Amino acid sequence: MMFLLMVGCTENHLGRGMSFKTICNPVNISYRFQPDRPSRREAADPTVLRFKGDCYLFASKSGGYWYSDNMINWTFVPTNDLPVEDYAPTAVAIGDTVYFSASSSHGNIYKTTDPKSGKWQIACKSFAISLTDPAFFLDNDKRLYLYWGCSDKTPIYGIQIDYKHNFVPVGKPVNLIYGHPEKFGWEVPGDYNTDTLHSPWIEGAWMNKHNGKYYLQYAAPGTQFKSYSDGVYISDNPLGPFTPAADNPFSYKPEGFADGAGHGSTFNDKYGNYWHIATSTISVKHIFERRLVLYPAFFDDGGNLYTDTGFGDYPMIMPQNKIKNEAELFPGWMLLSYKKKVTVSSSVDSFPSQNMVDENIRTFWAAKTGKNNEWAELDLGKQYNVFAIQIDFAELNAHLFGRADSLFYRYKVDFSTNGLQWKTIIDKSHNQTDCSQDYTQLPQKIVGRYIRINNISVPGGNFALSGFRVFGKGNGNLPAVVSRLTELRNPNDRRKVQLTWSKSPNATGYLIRFGVSKDKLYQSYQVYQDTSLSINNLNRDQNYYFTIEPFNENGVQTGTLINERKL
């Protein structure tokens, strides 16, 4: 049996002379309930492989995998032939065959020529090396390499594999990357890289080759942290020696709704655009309660690999051609629901209604029941142009395990200009797909002030939302340019910097961009309402530049200042 998942699949015309489709993180696929207690959903450690025109997505503990021809609509393929309960799957295409492996103790390597069928055979029984977080890489000369490692003590390893002769290792494993939290602040454990008493987990290897250079990627400091990120080392050879990139981590998103951007894979679509799919943390019900996030990736003229995670959990255009830069993917739709007034049918005392509009996926509102008389209503404060809505469900008292045909949410979303007359804009009263991070791009924009979700049924437990997120544009002014940005780098620990800035009138929040060059501000940090920030993820021996972009419901003020001194 296969399940078709529709994600943001309508078109819209916004006066930009084009029609486009959007997606929104977390990736809207069917995150499986895990088979053990506590009841929670999970997918993590993603590998995306492009094969015969389609993208194949493999993720930990998912009971199968997905494929898509457009990275918007994903079809789930269940299988009993693969070790789908193992973590960190990897796959590689060699000719007309796909090979698969995952974390295990002397596990098997599998193969298929038809991955859409879900039918696989054993290509190598009891591989010679015990693997954790494996990653295959096929070089241009058709030599196959394997990278692996997941530990707070041992490194990322690499070795060549002779796939023509039963996947026999060639030579001995090479030690490639160790953790260096004393130099790299982003490797220090903790949500905000402050736990100096413990060592980071160095894991999640992935390799790309670009313009003759090898980019070995890895994750740190741990999957349960908001600071979970991917760094990269670069070499002229697939087994090194490797040198760390100057602007690590290249994939980093410590704040916002979907936090964390570690243990991922970098791949290109059919147009030649690069993407990085990674793991985002919730880690409330269980340390491994996780989701997937997808960001555009780029190699700049200097060979630097970076992702754009600024506004990374706002709607993003899925391109239908080769793009030049990340600006082409941002439709300009802003978050309209942050801290807005919420009225609800009922609430469990410990899960209040404001939790669904606080931009924190770890908190949620829960109604007292899961019945069809439960609802939540947003008052946006004034009329806005609304283009998209994301409903993020949070299961309370669900007691669900594994996959089943009956696992789906049914609901309606209505809008009103005055709170009296209502019109339905999303009707999922007969929904039969399991979408817990359910993003909908509206067929056409609406103009309204009140947005209301009416529960019809949930698969189990209470009607509960971690996010009732509304996206669109206001007709007012952008926030003013920030007139003062002060940076104080800790002289005793250069991994840390304290930022303060002048408040921008009418700003909802601020996007801080920073990097090792004024024209390469590849890292970002999003905050709401605050006017100060401690960043602890810097590389000790690098200089940095900072800039700040205030934003509100009307858009982003990009005419910002950049500090003119190396810090």
HELIX and SHEET records of a PDB file:
HELIX    1   1 PRO A  115  SER A  117  5                                   3    
HELIX    2   2 TYR A  163  HIS A  165  5                                   3    
HELIX    3   3 GLY A  185  GLU A  187  5                                   3    
HELIX    4   4 GLU A  326  LEU A  329  5                                   4    
HELIX    5   5 SER A  353  VAL A  357  5                                   5    
SHEET    1   A 5 PHE A   3  LEU A   5  0                                        
SHEET    2   A 5 TRP A  74  PRO A  78 -1                                        
SHEET    3   A 5 GLY A  64  SER A  68 -1                                        
SHEET    4   A 5 ASP A  54  PHE A  58 -1                                        
SHEET    5   A 5 THR A  47  PHE A  51 -1                                        
SHEET    1   B 2 ASN A  12  HIS A  13  0                                        
SHEET    2   B 2 SER A  19  PHE A  20 -1                                        
SHEET    1   C 2 THR A  22  ILE A  23  0                                        
SHEET    2   C 2 MET A 316  ILE A 317 -1                                        
SHEET    1   D 2 ARG A  32  PHE A  33  0                                        
SHEET    2   D 2 ARG A  41  GLU A  42 -1                                        
SHEET    1   E 4 THR A  90  ILE A  94  0                                        
SHEET    2   E 4 THR A  97  SER A 101 -1                                        
SHEET    3   E 4 ILE A 109  THR A 112 -1                                        
SHEET    4   E 4 GLN A 121  CYS A 124 -1                                        
SHEET    1   F 4 ALA A 135  LEU A 138  0                                        
SHEET    2   F 4 LEU A 144  TRP A 148 -1                                        
SHEET    3   F 4 ILE A 156  ASP A 162 -1                                        
SHEET    4   F 4 VAL A 168  ILE A 177 -1                                        
SHEET    1   G 5 CYS A 150  SER A 151  0                                        
SHEET    2   G 5 ILE A 202  HIS A 210 -1                                        
SHEET    3   G 5 LYS A 213  ALA A 220 -1                                        
SHEET    4   G 5 SER A 229  SER A 235 -1                                        
SHEET    5   G 5 THR A 243  PRO A 244 -1                                        
SHEET    1   H 4 ASP A 259  ASN A 268  0                                        
SHEET    2   H 4 TYR A 274  THR A 281 -1                                        
SHEET    3   H 4 ARG A 290  PHE A 299 -1                                        
SHEET    4   H 4 LEU A 305  THR A 307 -1                                        
SHEET    1   I 3 MET A 334  LEU A 335  0                                        
SHEET    2   I 3 ALA A 464  LYS A 473 -1                                        
SHEET    3   I 3 TRP A 365  ALA A 366 -1                                        
SHEET    1   J 4 MET A 334  LEU A 335  0                                        
SHEET    2   J 4 ALA A 464  LYS A 473 -1                                        
SHEET    3   J 4 TRP A 375  PHE A 393 -1                                        
SHEET    4   J 4 LYS A 341  VAL A 344 -1                                        
SHEET    1   K 6 MET A 334  LEU A 335  0                                        
SHEET    2   K 6 ALA A 464  LYS A 473 -1                                        
SHEET    3   K 6 TRP A 375  PHE A 393 -1                                        
SHEET    4   K 6 GLN A 437  SER A 457 -1                                        
SHEET    5   K 6 ARG A 410  SER A 416 -1                                        
SHEET    6   K 6 LYS A 423  LYS A 428 -1                                        
SHEET    1   L 3 LEU A 485  ARG A 489  0                                        
SHEET    2   L 3 VAL A 497  TRP A 501 -1                                        
SHEET    3   L 3 SER A 532  ILE A 535 -1                                        
SHEET    1   M 4 GLN A 523  TYR A 528  0                                        
SHEET    2   M 4 GLY A 509  GLY A 515 -1                                        
SHEET    3   M 4 TYR A 545  ASN A 552 -1                                        
SHEET    4   M 4 GLY A 555  VAL A 556 -1                                        
END                                                                             
